[in-house]
Amino acid sequence: MATEEGHSEFPPDRTWRRPTTFGNHRVKWAVYVGATLFVLWSLVSLLADVSLGRLLTGVNNGLLLLEAMVPPNTASENVDRVVGYMGETIAMAFVATFTGVLISLPIAFGAAENIAPRPIYYLSRGIISITRAIDELIVAIIAVKAVGVGPLAGIVAISYLTIGFFSKLFAEDIEDIDMGAKAAIDATGASRFQTLVYAVVPQVAPRFVGLTVYRWDINIRSSTIIGIVGAGGIGTLLLRSFERYEYDFAALILLAIIAVVLAGELFSAYVRRRVQ
């Protein structure tokens, strides 16, 4: 504000500075410097034994591998094997997505802070955190040890991972609903279940469809990988081809995986665009 003489009431040497999330600019720069030093230390410690000769050898081996993979082995018996295992992979993704989403629904509603009682909320959030804490390959190894080699282990592993992913995102969508609709249904004397069906579900149904298709797309990719540890699918065939040095056959498998993943991505994008 200006004074009667036309001058500002603030000191002339005082200038505006953009606020920082760190609360203090010195703390901010200390964090930046510390993070930079940590990255540099990590690079030095992890790559200390890597020499230029090793890098050149790796590049040369990679070129030799690519040369051995071209052209892909498209013999009819190989194509039939790839089609069979790829069909198993897609089926695993479908079953695991259906099972995982079905289990995720009550957990997601329980993890929504705006509609769930406090004890159920904490329990559901704990389940989500636990299921998101372990990588898919580790879960697949455990499933193989538990139920044996084959697609059942893959379905168990992918379903387990679907729970953490789907429940978390769907719970956040439920928390973003318009609570006015819920209050209006409550005012009519409706039960908790009726409020859920008529006030909450209609608002999150489109997002539910989009998330389901998106997770199915992710599960298609995951099912091509977990076969490496014996959990069924095309990954099992890929591992065998590398173990037998059949690199041209491995190239055919990789091309099939890329084609299926791209098709799934296009289908997923189309459905989510139509729904949302």
Beta strands, then each sheet from edge to edge (+ up, - down):
end
